[in-house]
Amino acid sequence: MKIEESREKSRPRPHVDGVDATRRRLVAAGSLAGAGTALGGFPAIVRAAEPLRLGLLLPFSGGLELFGQQGEQGVRLAVEEVNAAGGVLGRKIEIVKADDKTDPKTAVERAGQLIRRDKVAAIVGPVTSANRDAIKSTIERGKTPLLYATDYEGGVCSPYIACYSALPAHYVDPLIPWLAKAAGAQTGFYLFGADYVWPQKMNAAIKAAVTRSNGKVVGEEYTPFGAKDFAPTLRKIADSGAKVLVLTLPGADGVTFVKQFVAAGMKEKVRIAFMGFNENYLPGFSGTEADGIVTCSHFISTLDRPEAKDFVARQRKRFGENATVSYYVDAHYGITRFYLDAVQKAKSAKAEDAMKAIVGQTITVGNGPVTMRADDRHVDLNMLISEARGGQLRMLEYIGKVVAPNQCAK
């Protein structure tokens, strides 16, 4: 409010940051009296609480962007639903997005920026095990929760990391015996994957499961990301006599390989079990190329359960009727809800308080109740075996709850 010069000469004017100091004191008193209270004729100023910032560190380039987009989709719906209900502790949640470019060095740089520059309360992501392992020390030094929601090889144990992730016990242990039984006695398995930590450690678990199922591994091979010609590998698979190919080749490389596998006429001779296969892959195939691929996961969009139908309906209402809804969406939604519910429960966004409150909680997203375990901050998932058929994944067998080993046990 502007005051005439002649009136101001008759008395001193206390001034702080351009606002009458007396009025500032009255407004402060009014704010203490309650939101919207007027005191001394001045309306109270009500300031909105600072938003709770949630970092989103996922691959939006570098070859695995489909998974990054699916993770973001799950996180965004969880955040929007919580914000619509009033947020947490009276604070709205704000997403701060960062691209790790499917590269460990970039992941470390982006994680540091999210913590130091953007002051996020927690980080959701990344996707690859290499990136997760690369940022672990940054997370722990910064005392910032990492919310991981990708299936992986197991072994992560940290007070600052919580995982909504399928472990080898979840999907290797049910799927390999099922495949061995379906293919017959002494089934030959060929293992082919990308040359990084997840396929290598997964194949160690797969080989043990093959042995327990009275099968045999007739070949094992790894390829760098970005390979275009898989003809030499296809010849090795054909010559090995394998009846089952276990594929741990994520992203666009996996699609390229399967297309060449089908074109080589091997589809009728060797069954593909694709670890991590989900609805993201299906648009990359034409006709019946994907038909017959078998996988094991904790969610598919065609699952005939009330919670699955409700989750898919909410996703498609928000992101469009043709939106892909995979287990990546389910898991990233789930881990976000676990964290935000923990902050509300703890009445604190401090890392130690939230991570203490996150354990012991049970939520239902797309497939039955899931509880965050206290001993290692992982979840036990309800699993099912499915097959690609007609552009969708269709359930072949419902496995139910699978309890994985404690990832913090020595």
N, C-alpha and C positions, 0 to 999 in steps of 0.2 A: 504494500500500500504506500503511495507517495504522499508526503506531508509537506505543506506549504512552508517556504523558507521563513516567513515572519513568525509562525507559530513555533518553529524549532529553536529560534534564538532565545526563547524564554526558559528553556530547560535542557539539560544535557540529554544526549541520546545514546544509551548503551547499545553496542552493535557487535554482533558475532556472525561472521560469514554472510553479511548482508541482511540478517534477520534480527529484529528487535529482541535483545536478550531477555527482557521481561516476558515478552510473548513466548519465547522458547521455553522459559521455566514454567509458564502456565500450561503450555501445550504438553510438556512432559508430565506435569501433575495430572492433566486430564487423561493422558494415555494410561497412567497407572490406575486411574479410577475405572477404566474399562474402555473397550473399543467403541468408538463413536460418541464418547462422552464429551459434552461441552462444558468448559469451566471458565468463568470470567468472561463469557461472551465469545470465546474463541473455540472453534471446532477442533476436536482431537485429530491428530494426524496418525493414521494407522498404516504402518509399513508392512508389506507382505514379507513373509519369512523367505530367506534366501533358498533357492532351489537346491535339492540334493542332486549332485551331478553324478551320473553313471557313465563310465567310459565304455565304449563299444570298440574293441580292438579285434577286427576280423579281416579276412582277405577279400578285398573288393577289386583286386587285380592279381595277376601272377599265376592264373590257372585254376584257382579254387574259388573264384568269385561266386559261383552258384551257391556254395555252402555259406559264404559270407552273407549273401542276400537272404538266405533262409534263416540264418541266425538272427539277423537284424529284424526280420519279420516277426519272429517269436518274441524278441525283447520289446519291440515297439508295442505290440498288443498288450503285453503284460504291463508296461509303463502307462499306456493310455487308460487301461482299465483301473489301475490304482489311482492315477490322477483324477479320473472321473469320480472316484469315490472319496476324494479329498486329499489324496497324497499320503505321505507318511509323516507323522509327527507335525502335521499341519504344513508340511513343505511339499511342493510339487517336485516331481522328478524330471530332470533335464538330461537328455542323452547327448554325450559328446562323442562324435564318431571319428574313428581313425582307421586308416588302411595299412595293414602290415605287409601288403604286397606279396604274401606267401614267402616271406624272406626273414630269417632269424635276426639279421642285423637291423633291418628296418623295424621289426617287432620290438626290439630293445629300445630303439630311439623313440618310437611312438609311445611305448609304455612309460618311459621317463617323462615325456611331455605331458601325458595325461595326468600323471601324479604331481609333478612339480609346477607345471604351467597352468593346467586346467583344474587342479585341485579336486579331482574326482574322488568320491567316497569309495568306489569299487570299480573293477574292470571286468566286463564280460568278454570272454574269448581266451586265446585265439582258436584256430582250428587244428593246425598241425602240431604234432608232438615236438618237433624241432623248435618251433616258435615258442611253445609253452615252456619247454626246458630252458630256452635262451633267456626268457624274461623272469624266471623264477627268483633269481637273486635280486632283481630290481624290485619285484613285488615285495619281497621280504624286507629289504632295506627300507623301502618306502612305507612298510606296514599298511599295505593296501590290499583288501581282499581281492582275490582272483576267482571268478566264477566261471568254471570250465564246463562245457556242455557238448563235447565231442567224444564219440567212442574212441578208446585208445588202448594201449597195450598194458596199462596198469603200472603201479609202483610210485605214484605221486603221493607224498606225505608231507604236509606243511600246515601249520596253524592258520595260514593266510589263504589256503586254496580249498574250495569246495567243488565237488564234481557231480554233475548229473550226467554220467557217462556209462555206456556199456563197456564192460571189461571182457577179457577173453573168456572168463567163466560164464558170462552172460550169453555170448553168442557162439563161441567156438565149441564149448562143451555140449550144447544141445544139437548144433547143426552137423558136426562131423559124424557122430554116430548115426544120425538120421540119414545122411548121405551114404554112409557105408552100408547100411541096411538096405537102402533103396537100390544101390548099384550091385550088391551081391558080395559074396565072400572074397577076401583077398583083393579088395578094390585098390587099383593104382591111382594115387593122387599126384598131380603135378602142381607145384606151388609157384606162382608168378606174381611179382609185385614191384612197386617202385623202390628205388634204392635209397631208403631212409629208415629211420628208427622204427616207425609203426609197422610196416610190413615185415621187417626182419624179426622183431619181437613177437609179432602175431604168428609168424610161421613157426617159431619155436613152440608156441602153445598148440598150433595146429598139428605139428609133427607128433607131439606127445598124445594128442587126442586120436590121431590116426593109428598110432601103435596100440592104444587101449581098445580101439575098435577092430583090431585084427586086419587093418589095411596096411598098405605100404606106400611110402613116398618114392616115386619113380623119377622125380626131377624137381629142382629148385633153382630159380633164376630171378635176377633183379635188373631193372632198367632205369636209367636216369629219366627225370622229367623231360617231357618234350619230344620223346621219340615218335617218329612218324611211320617207320616201316618195321612191322613185327613179323615179317616172313620167316626169318631165321628161327625165331622162337616157336612159331606155328609148326615148322618142320620138326623141331625137337619134341614138341608135345605129341605130334602124330606118331613119331618113331618110338616114343616111350611106352606106348600101349596104355596110357592113362585112361580111366573111365570118368574121372572127375578132375576138373581144373579149378583150383581155389585161387581166386583173383584178389589181390590186394593192391590194385592200381587205381587210385582215386582220380576223380575229375575227368577232364576232357581226354586224357590219355586212355583211361579205361573204356570210354565210348569208342575211341578210334580202334583200340585193340579188338573189342567185341565185333565191330563192323568187319574187320579183316578176318576174324575167326569165322564168322558166318559166311563171308564171301569165299573162303577157302573150302567150304563144304564140311566143316568139322562139327557143326551144331548137332547133327544126328549121331555123332560118334562119341562125343565127350560132353558131359554135363558141366555147365558153369555154375560154381558157387561163388558169388561176388560179395566179399566182405564190405560192409558199409553201403551197399547198394540201396537206393531209395528213390522216391518219386522225382527227385531232381534230374535223374539220368534219363527218364523215359522220353522226354521231348527230343532228345538227341538221336533217337532211333526212328527209322522209318519202317512201315509195315510190321512184319513179325520178327524183326531182328532181335529184339529183347526177349521175346517169348521163351519161356523155359528157364531163365536165370533164377536161381534160388538164393535166398538170403535169410538172415535171422536178425530181427530188430525188436525194439520195444513199442513201435507204433507204425501203423500204415493208415493212410487216409480212408481206406475202405473198411476198416475194422468195424465189425457189427457190435458195438457196445455203446450205451447211451452217452458216456462221457466223450467217446471218440467222435460221435456224430455232432455233439454240442460244440466241441473244440473246433472241428472243421467248419461248422456253420459260422462261428464267430470270426474265424480267420477270413473266410470268404466274404462275409458281410463287410469286413474292414478293408480287405485287399483285392476284392473282386471275385466274381463267381468262378473264374478260371484259375485262381491262385493255387499254386502248388503248396501242399501241406505235408511235409515230411517229418521224420523223427527229429531232424535238426530243428524244425520249428517247435516241436513239442518240448525238446530238451532245453532250448534256450528260453522259451517261455517259463518252463518249470524252474530253472535255476534262478531266473530273475525274481519270480514270485517267492522262492525260498528266501532270498536275500532281503527283499523289501518287507516281507512278513517278519523276518528276524529283527530288522531295524525297529519296526513298530512294536514288537514284543519286548525288545530290550529298552525301548524308550531312549535310544541312543544310536547315532550313526558312527560312533567310534568303532574302529576296526575290531578291537578285542571284544567289545560288547556284542557287536553284530555276529561275529563268528562263534561266540559262545552260545548265542540264542538260536543260531541256524540249525544246530544239531537237535535231534529228537522231534523235529517238526514232520508232519505228514501232510502231503497235498495230493490231490488227484488232478491230472491234466488230461491226457488223452487215452490212458489205459491203466485204470486201477490206482489204488493208493500207493504212494512212494514216500519212504521215510529217509531222512538224512541221518546217517549213522553217526554216533558220537565218537566211535573209536578211530575213524579215518576220514570223516566228512565226505563219504561216497554214499550212493544210493543203491538199493537192491531193486531191480527192475522186473517188470512182468513182460516176458519175452514171447515171441511167436515166430514161426517159420512161414515164409511167404514165397510166392512165385510170380514173376512178371507174366501177364497174360492179357492181350488185347489193350495195351496201353495203360494198364493199371497193375498194382500189386494186389494179389489175392492170397488170403491166408490158407495155408495147407494144414498147419497144426498149431494149436495154442499151447505153449509150454507152461505159462504161469510164472510165478515169482521164482527168480533165481538168486540165490545168496552167494555173492562173490567173496573171496578171501579178504581179510583185513589188509589194506594196502600199507599200513604202518607197522605191520608185524615184521620182526627181524627174521 
